[in-house]
């Protein structure tokens, strides 16, 4: 989860992005990790509520077995998005 102000936001899967087969750091299983994103930074919206628009996105690879997420850079995420299309 990504914390923004006083609210935590769930990671949402990036539709159409490629996957990456790797060993999960949490459970040790090998699987096709999916790309997920969550908003962070300054947001426009009602305080204490989910923002309508945020300034940045955080990207992570999510394990298909235990759902643990490992944060990755924006460049790595963009490469996975290009590979999936």
Secondary structure, DSSP 8 states (H G I E B T S, - for coil): -EEETTEEE--EE-TT---EEEE-TTT--EEEEEEEEEEEEEEES-TTS--SEEEEEEEEEE-TTT--EEEE-HHHHHHHHHHH-
